[in-house]
Amino acid sequence: MMVRLYDYDVRPADPDAGVPSLRPLLEALSTDERRTILTTLFKPERMPGTMERLTTLVEDVDVSFANALITLDNATRARRFVAIDEAKAILDRWLPESAIAGVREWDIARLLEPYGDGTL
């Protein structure tokens, strides 16, 4: 099964250019939407074929989300990350289409491989 990956390159916040500051928008999300963001955002690939969560997940959703807000805060600098469809649906509320630098397909079975390269 394949999953669609969206490579985001979010410029620093500039309301005049249609690029909002994500932090205050994300802070208003419900707990369910926060969980979605936490579990469906990834770091850009460091090695081809690997996926790593954008932030470390802990049992307390609020603590994990506070950590994610720091990582996603584009108030003063650009942010790069990868999203899957569930996160994209939330981010599409605010980010312009130009924030997506690329779209690609990825084999979801690789998520079950510790190293993402076919080895166990």
OpenMM code with the backbone's topology and positions (N, CA, C; nanometers):
from openmm import Vec3, app, unit

residues = "MET MET VAL ARG LEU TYR ASP TYR ASP VAL ARG PRO ALA ASP PRO ASP ALA GLY VAL PRO SER LEU ARG PRO LEU LEU GLU ALA LEU SER THR ASP GLU ARG ARG THR ILE LEU THR THR LEU PHE LYS PRO GLU ARG MET PRO GLY THR MET GLU ARG LEU THR THR LEU VAL GLU ASP VAL ASP VAL SER PHE ALA ASN ALA LEU ILE THR LEU ASP ASN ALA THR ARG ALA ARG ARG PHE VAL ALA ILE ASP GLU ALA LYS ALA ILE LEU ASP ARG TRP LEU PRO GLU SER ALA ILE ALA GLY VAL ARG GLU TRP ASP ILE ALA ARG LEU LEU GLU PRO TYR GLY ASP GLY THR LEU".split()
positions = [
    Vec3(0.0846, -0.1179, 0.0000),
    Vec3(0.0000, 0.0000, 0.0000),
    Vec3(0.0893, 0.1245, 0.0000),
    Vec3(0.0510, 0.2192, -0.0786),
    Vec3(0.1282, 0.3427, -0.0898),
    Vec3(0.0568, 0.4561, -0.0155),
    Vec3(0.1363, 0.5474, 0.0362),
    Vec3(0.0832, 0.6661, 0.1025),
    Vec3(0.1435, 0.7878, 0.0325),
    Vec3(0.0666, 0.8918, 0.0209),
    Vec3(0.1150, 1.0141, -0.0441),
    Vec3(0.1844, 1.1015, 0.0596),
    Vec3(0.3038, 1.1478, 0.0249),
    Vec3(0.3820, 1.2361, 0.1115),
    Vec3(0.3854, 1.3754, 0.0512),
    Vec3(0.3671, 1.4745, 0.1351),
    Vec3(0.3704, 1.6144, 0.0925),
    Vec3(0.4908, 1.6809, 0.1584),
    Vec3(0.5841, 1.7248, 0.0778),
    Vec3(0.7032, 1.7932, 0.1282),
    Vec3(0.6703, 1.9411, 0.1445),
    Vec3(0.6644, 1.9854, 0.2685),
    Vec3(0.6325, 2.1255, 0.2975),
    Vec3(0.7603, 2.2066, 0.3147),
    Vec3(0.7594, 2.3238, 0.2574),
    Vec3(0.8649, 2.4231, 0.2780),
    Vec3(0.7909, 2.5530, 0.3085),
    Vec3(0.7653, 2.5749, 0.4365),
    Vec3(0.6829, 2.6877, 0.4809),
    Vec3(0.7721, 2.8082, 0.5068),
    Vec3(0.7470, 2.9139, 0.4330),
    Vec3(0.8258, 3.0371, 0.4495),
    Vec3(0.7967, 3.1021, 0.5841),
    Vec3(0.8832, 3.1936, 0.6254),
    Vec3(0.8539, 3.2684, 0.7485),
    Vec3(0.7199, 3.3415, 0.7341),
    Vec3(0.6510, 3.3552, 0.8441),
    Vec3(0.5193, 3.4193, 0.8431),
    Vec3(0.5255, 3.5581, 0.7805),
    Vec3(0.4313, 3.5813, 0.6889),
    Vec3(0.4190, 3.7106, 0.6223),
    Vec3(0.2729, 3.7245, 0.5794),
    Vec3(0.1889, 3.7829, 0.6646),
    Vec3(0.0464, 3.7944, 0.6329),
    Vec3(0.0193, 3.8635, 0.4991),
    Vec3(0.1031, 3.9598, 0.4614),
    Vec3(0.0831, 4.0289, 0.3339),
    Vec3(0.1035, 3.9358, 0.2146),
    Vec3(0.1854, 3.8326, 0.2330),
    Vec3(0.2118, 3.7359, 0.1259),
    Vec3(0.1234, 3.6120, 0.1393),
    Vec3(0.0323, 3.6132, 0.2365),
    Vec3(-0.0579, 3.5001, 0.2541),
    Vec3(0.0025, 3.3831, 0.3305),
    Vec3(0.1122, 3.4067, 0.4035),
    Vec3(0.1749, 3.3005, 0.4826),
    Vec3(0.1514, 3.3309, 0.6307),
    Vec3(0.0609, 3.2563, 0.6939),
    Vec3(0.0293, 3.2838, 0.8344),
    Vec3(0.1355, 3.2290, 0.9291),
    Vec3(0.1335, 3.2778, 1.0498),
    Vec3(0.2140, 3.2201, 1.1572),
    Vec3(0.1375, 3.0972, 1.2066),
    Vec3(0.1988, 2.9809, 1.1985),
    Vec3(0.1287, 2.8568, 1.2321),
    Vec3(0.0997, 2.8394, 1.3808),
    Vec3(0.1893, 2.8844, 1.4643),
    Vec3(0.1763, 2.8568, 1.6078),
    Vec3(0.0392, 2.8944, 1.6658),
    Vec3(-0.0085, 3.0179, 1.6515),
    Vec3(-0.1387, 3.0502, 1.7124),
    Vec3(-0.2547, 2.9720, 1.6499),
    Vec3(-0.2425, 2.9368, 1.5238),
    Vec3(-0.3482, 2.8596, 1.4581),
    Vec3(-0.3513, 2.7166, 1.5111),
    Vec3(-0.2342, 2.6573, 1.5233),
    Vec3(-0.2261, 2.5200, 1.5724),
    Vec3(-0.2639, 2.5094, 1.7201),
    Vec3(-0.2353, 2.6130, 1.7972),
    Vec3(-0.2703, 2.6116, 1.9401),
    Vec3(-0.4208, 2.5974, 1.9618),
    Vec3(-0.5003, 2.6383, 1.8650),
    Vec3(-0.6463, 2.6324, 1.8773),
    Vec3(-0.7052, 2.4962, 1.8390),
    Vec3(-0.6229, 2.4011, 1.7971),
    Vec3(-0.6730, 2.2703, 1.7553),
    Vec3(-0.7274, 2.1904, 1.8730),
    Vec3(-0.8240, 2.1047, 1.8427),
    Vec3(-0.8784, 2.0137, 1.9441),
    Vec3(-0.7746, 1.9057, 1.9764),
    Vec3(-0.7978, 1.8319, 2.0822),
    Vec3(-0.7052, 1.7246, 2.1207),
    Vec3(-0.6933, 1.6205, 2.0102),
    Vec3(-0.8040, 1.5843, 1.9460),
    Vec3(-0.7984, 1.4862, 1.8371),
    Vec3(-0.7147, 1.5371, 1.7202),
    Vec3(-0.7311, 1.6639, 1.6844),
    Vec3(-0.6520, 1.7202, 1.5749),
    Vec3(-0.5048, 1.7322, 1.6141),
    Vec3(-0.4779, 1.7580, 1.7399),
    Vec3(-0.3390, 1.7626, 1.7873),
    Vec3(-0.2746, 1.6251, 1.7726),
    Vec3(-0.3480, 1.5210, 1.8089),
    Vec3(-0.2966, 1.3840, 1.7920),
    Vec3(-0.2675, 1.3561, 1.6450),
    Vec3(-0.3571, 1.4008, 1.5589),
    Vec3(-0.3361, 1.3806, 1.4156),
    Vec3(-0.2079, 1.4475, 1.3701),
    Vec3(-0.1879, 1.5717, 1.4077),
    Vec3(-0.0656, 1.6431, 1.3701),
    Vec3(0.0575, 1.5696, 1.4232),
    Vec3(0.0522, 1.5262, 1.5475),
    Vec3(0.1672, 1.4592, 1.6091),
    Vec3(0.2042, 1.3287, 1.5396),
    Vec3(0.1048, 1.2567, 1.4900),
    Vec3(0.1321, 1.1246, 1.4329),
    Vec3(0.1458, 1.1236, 1.2817),
    Vec3(0.1236, 1.2374, 1.2162),
    Vec3(0.1273, 1.2363, 1.0691),
    Vec3(0.2235, 1.3380, 1.0086),
    Vec3(0.3137, 1.3923, 1.0906),
    Vec3(0.4188, 1.4802, 1.0390),
    Vec3(0.5540, 1.4132, 1.0602),
    Vec3(0.6410, 1.4274, 0.9607),
    Vec3(0.7708, 1.3623, 0.9637),
    Vec3(0.8804, 1.4600, 0.9255),
    Vec3(1.0034, 1.4242, 0.9608),
    Vec3(1.1193, 1.5036, 0.9201),
    Vec3(1.1476, 1.4758, 0.7731),
    Vec3(1.2061, 1.5739, 0.7027),
    Vec3(1.2517, 1.5437, 0.5665),
    Vec3(1.3520, 1.4287, 0.5735),
    Vec3(1.3553, 1.3464, 0.4689),
    Vec3(1.4442, 1.2301, 0.4683),
    Vec3(1.5903, 1.2698, 0.4837),
    Vec3(1.6561, 1.2044, 0.5765),
    Vec3(1.8012, 1.2208, 0.5887),
    Vec3(1.8707, 1.1172, 0.5027),
    Vec3(1.8081, 0.9993, 0.4954),
    Vec3(1.8567, 0.8923, 0.4092),
    Vec3(1.7382, 0.8491, 0.3241),
    Vec3(1.7594, 0.8245, 0.1949),
    Vec3(1.6478, 0.7834, 0.1087),
    Vec3(1.5732, 0.6629, 0.1662),
    Vec3(1.4416, 0.6732, 0.1654),
    Vec3(1.3581, 0.5623, 0.2086),
    Vec3(1.3318, 0.5536, 0.3573),
    Vec3(1.3739, 0.6522, 0.4344),
    Vec3(1.3501, 0.6465, 0.5789),
    Vec3(1.2496, 0.7531, 0.6198),
    Vec3(1.1769, 0.7250, 0.7251),
    Vec3(1.0806, 0.8211, 0.7786),
    Vec3(1.1041, 0.8306, 0.9287),
    Vec3(1.1075, 0.9528, 0.9790),
    Vec3(1.1273, 0.9765, 1.1219),
    Vec3(1.0254, 1.0807, 1.1660),
    Vec3(0.9557, 1.0532, 1.2747),
    Vec3(0.8557, 1.1487, 1.3231),
    Vec3(0.9193, 1.2849, 1.3442),
    Vec3(0.8414, 1.3900, 1.3213),
    Vec3(0.8913, 1.5264, 1.3347),
    Vec3(0.9344, 1.5565, 1.4776),
    Vec3(0.8591, 1.5072, 1.5737),
    Vec3(0.8930, 1.5300, 1.7147),
    Vec3(0.8795, 1.3993, 1.7920),
    Vec3(0.9387, 1.3949, 1.9079),
    Vec3(0.9284, 1.2778, 1.9944),
    Vec3(0.7900, 1.2745, 2.0587),
    Vec3(0.7281, 1.1580, 2.0541),
    Vec3(0.5952, 1.1432, 2.1138),
    Vec3(0.6089, 1.0923, 2.2564),
    Vec3(0.5340, 1.1535, 2.3453),
    Vec3(0.5246, 1.1051, 2.4830),
    Vec3(0.3774, 1.0846, 2.5139),
    Vec3(0.3491, 1.0178, 2.6235),
    Vec3(0.2105, 0.9837, 2.6554),
    Vec3(0.1208, 1.1062, 2.6701),
    Vec3(0.1735, 1.2134, 2.7237),
    Vec3(0.0963, 1.3360, 2.7450),
    Vec3(0.0887, 1.4153, 2.6141),
    Vec3(-0.0299, 1.4198, 2.5551),
    Vec3(-0.0492, 1.4874, 2.4264),
    Vec3(-0.0093, 1.6346, 2.4344),
    Vec3(-0.0429, 1.7011, 2.5436),
    Vec3(-0.0114, 1.8437, 2.5561),
    Vec3(0.1393, 1.8690, 2.5567),
    Vec3(0.2143, 1.7836, 2.6236),
    Vec3(0.3602, 1.7981, 2.6264),
    Vec3(0.4176, 1.7744, 2.4869),
    Vec3(0.3736, 1.6683, 2.4207),
    Vec3(0.4204, 1.6397, 2.2846),
    Vec3(0.3852, 1.7535, 2.1902),
    Vec3(0.2641, 1.8057, 2.2038),
    Vec3(0.2199, 1.9106, 2.1127),
    Vec3(0.2957, 2.0409, 2.1363),
    Vec3(0.3256, 2.0724, 2.2612),
    Vec3(0.4052, 2.1921, 2.2911),
    Vec3(0.5411, 2.1826, 2.2231),
    Vec3(0.5977, 2.0644, 2.2221),
    Vec3(0.7244, 2.0398, 2.1543),
    Vec3(0.7096, 2.0599, 2.0031),
    Vec3(0.6005, 2.0083, 1.9480),
    Vec3(0.5754, 2.0223, 1.8043),
    Vec3(0.5568, 2.1688, 1.7651),
    Vec3(0.4920, 2.2465, 1.8499),
    Vec3(0.4711, 2.3887, 1.8196),
    Vec3(0.6035, 2.4622, 1.8026),
    Vec3(0.7007, 2.4284, 1.8838),
    Vec3(0.8330, 2.4906, 1.8707),
    Vec3(0.8932, 2.4554, 1.7353),
    Vec3(0.8808, 2.3298, 1.6970),
    Vec3(0.9371, 2.2819, 1.5707),
    Vec3(0.8656, 2.3413, 1.4497),
    Vec3(0.7364, 2.3674, 1.4612),
    Vec3(0.6570, 2.4177, 1.3485),
    Vec3(0.6459, 2.5702, 1.3440),
    Vec3(0.6934, 2.6376, 1.4463),
    Vec3(0.6790, 2.7834, 1.4556),
    Vec3(0.7561, 2.8538, 1.3436),
    Vec3(0.6827, 2.9112, 1.2512),
    Vec3(0.7432, 2.9798, 1.1361),
    Vec3(0.7372, 3.1318, 1.1503),
    Vec3(0.7268, 3.1818, 1.2721),
    Vec3(0.7161, 3.3268, 1.2933),
    Vec3(0.8361, 3.4016, 1.2368),
    Vec3(0.9549, 3.3438, 1.2488),
    Vec3(1.0752, 3.4161, 1.2048),
    Vec3(1.1626, 3.3393, 1.1072),
    Vec3(1.1345, 3.2101, 1.0875),
    Vec3(1.2176, 3.1339, 0.9936),
    Vec3(1.1367, 3.0268, 0.9223),
    Vec3(1.1881, 2.9838, 0.8085),
    Vec3(1.1210, 2.8809, 0.7292),
    Vec3(1.1246, 2.7471, 0.8032),
    Vec3(1.0271, 2.6637, 0.7746),
    Vec3(1.0191, 2.5298, 0.8348),
    Vec3(0.9961, 2.4275, 0.7255),
    Vec3(1.0687, 2.3156, 0.7338),
    Vec3(1.0538, 2.2061, 0.6379),
    Vec3(1.0098, 2.0807, 0.7123),
    Vec3(0.9108, 2.0124, 0.6557),
    Vec3(0.8629, 1.8873, 0.7134),
    Vec3(0.7829, 1.8129, 0.6077),
    Vec3(0.7499, 1.6885, 0.6382),
    Vec3(0.6735, 1.6028, 0.5482),
    Vec3(0.5425, 1.5673, 0.6177),
    Vec3(0.4337, 1.5723, 0.5425),
    Vec3(0.3020, 1.5390, 0.5976),
    Vec3(0.2363, 1.4311, 0.5127),
    Vec3(0.1465, 1.3550, 0.5749),
    Vec3(0.0612, 1.2654, 0.4985),
    Vec3(-0.0786, 1.3271, 0.4949),
    Vec3(-0.1707, 1.2617, 0.4250),
    Vec3(-0.3019, 1.3209, 0.3966),
    Vec3(-0.3744, 1.3782, 0.5180),
    Vec3(-0.3711, 1.3077, 0.6305),
    Vec3(-0.4457, 1.3535, 0.7480),
    Vec3(-0.3944, 1.4883, 0.7981),
    Vec3(-0.2634, 1.5056, 0.8015),
    Vec3(-0.2062, 1.6343, 0.8442),
    Vec3(-0.2300, 1.7408, 0.7382),
    Vec3(-0.2198, 1.7026, 0.6112),
    Vec3(-0.2408, 1.7985, 0.5026),
    Vec3(-0.3810, 1.8593, 0.5114),
    Vec3(-0.4795, 1.7765, 0.5448),
    Vec3(-0.6173, 1.8268, 0.5554),
    Vec3(-0.6274, 1.9386, 0.6592),
    Vec3(-0.5527, 1.9276, 0.7671),
    Vec3(-0.5533, 2.0327, 0.8697),
    Vec3(-0.4733, 2.1536, 0.8222),
    Vec3(-0.3540, 2.1311, 0.7691),
    Vec3(-0.2670, 2.2411, 0.7258),
    Vec3(-0.3263, 2.3201, 0.6094),
    Vec3(-0.4061, 2.2528, 0.5254),
    Vec3(-0.4693, 2.3206, 0.4108),
    Vec3(-0.5643, 2.4320, 0.4534),
    Vec3(-0.6077, 2.4306, 0.5766),
    Vec3(-0.6963, 2.5375, 0.6246),
    Vec3(-0.6264, 2.6734, 0.6181),
    Vec3(-0.4937, 2.6728, 0.6348),
    Vec3(-0.4220, 2.7994, 0.6489),
    Vec3(-0.3095, 2.8213, 0.5494),
    Vec3(-0.2409, 2.7156, 0.5108),
    Vec3(-0.1225, 2.7337, 0.4263),
    Vec3(-0.1586, 2.7404, 0.2787),
    Vec3(-0.0903, 2.8264, 0.2041),
    Vec3(-0.1150, 2.8322, 0.0596),
    Vec3(-0.0586, 2.7069, -0.0079),
    Vec3(-0.1121, 2.6735, -0.1230),
    Vec3(-0.0654, 2.5574, -0.1998),
    Vec3(0.0844, 2.5654, -0.2277),
    Vec3(0.1366, 2.6870, -0.2387),
    Vec3(0.2794, 2.7052, -0.2670),
    Vec3(0.3690, 2.6572, -0.1527),
    Vec3(0.3124, 2.6290, -0.0355),
    Vec3(0.3921, 2.5769, 0.0764),
    Vec3(0.4348, 2.4323, 0.0526),
    Vec3(0.3682, 2.3646, -0.0406),
    Vec3(0.4034, 2.2266, -0.0730),
    Vec3(0.5080, 2.2290, -0.1836),
    Vec3(0.6285, 2.1833, -0.1488),
    Vec3(0.7407, 2.1851, -0.2430),
    Vec3(0.7404, 2.0635, -0.3346),
    Vec3(0.6718, 1.9586, -0.2956),
    Vec3(0.6681, 1.8381, -0.3777),
    Vec3(0.5737, 1.7346, -0.3189),
    Vec3(0.5314, 1.6408, -0.4045),
    Vec3(0.4426, 1.5324, -0.3643),
    Vec3(0.5021, 1.4038, -0.4195),
    Vec3(0.5005, 1.2979, -0.3377),
    Vec3(0.5537, 1.1698, -0.3836),
    Vec3(0.4808, 1.0565, -0.3130),
    Vec3(0.4996, 0.9370, -0.3632),
    Vec3(0.4383, 0.8175, -0.3053),
    Vec3(0.5432, 0.7412, -0.2252),
    Vec3(0.4994, 0.6752, -0.1195),
    Vec3(0.5900, 0.5988, -0.0332),
    Vec3(0.5211, 0.4717, 0.0106),
    Vec3(0.5928, 0.3607, 0.0102),
    Vec3(0.5375, 0.2311, 0.0477),
    Vec3(0.5208, 0.2243, 0.1992),
    Vec3(0.3978, 0.2184, 0.2447),
    Vec3(0.3694, 0.2213, 0.3884),
    Vec3(0.4255, 0.0996, 0.4608),
    Vec3(0.4468, -0.0101, 0.3909),
    Vec3(0.5046, -0.1288, 0.4546),
    Vec3(0.6414, -0.0984, 0.5137),
    Vec3(0.7087, 0.0017, 0.4607),
    Vec3(0.8412, 0.0364, 0.5130),
    Vec3(0.8343, 0.0924, 0.6541),
    Vec3(0.7182, 0.1403, 0.6960),
    Vec3(0.7043, 0.1896, 0.8331),
    Vec3(0.7253, 0.0772, 0.9344),
    Vec3(0.7021, -0.0472, 0.8917),
    Vec3(0.7185, -0.1614, 0.9809),
    Vec3(0.8630, -0.2082, 0.9884),
    Vec3(0.9492, -0.1563, 0.9029),
    Vec3(1.0897, -0.1947, 0.9011),
    Vec3(1.1691, -0.0970, 0.9872),
    Vec3(1.2432, -0.1454, 1.0859),
    Vec3(1.3169, -0.0551, 1.1738),
    Vec3(1.4111, 0.0399, 1.1001),
    Vec3(1.4694, -0.0068, 0.9910),
    Vec3(1.5666, 0.0768, 0.9220),
    Vec3(1.5131, 0.1351, 0.7922),
    Vec3(1.3928, 0.0978, 0.7506),
    Vec3(1.3324, 0.1536, 0.6309),
    Vec3(1.3991, 0.1127, 0.5017),
    Vec3(1.4873, 0.0104, 0.5067),
    Vec3(1.5591, -0.0291, 0.3853),
    Vec3(1.5359, -0.1757, 0.3491),
    Vec3(1.4359, -0.2364, 0.4098),
    Vec3(1.4057, -0.3753, 0.3805),
    Vec3(1.4674, -0.4731, 0.4793),
    Vec3(1.5512, -0.4257, 0.5713),
    Vec3(1.6113, -0.5149, 0.6702),
    Vec3(1.5350, -0.5049, 0.8015),
    Vec3(1.5429, -0.6088, 0.8796),
    Vec3(1.4743, -0.6095, 1.0094),
    Vec3(1.5695, -0.6065, 1.1237),
] * unit.nanometer
topology = app.Topology()
chain = topology.addChain("A")
for resn in residues:
    res = topology.addResidue(resn, chain)
    for name in ("N", "CA", "C"):
        topology.addAtom(name, app.Element.getBySymbol(name[0]), res)
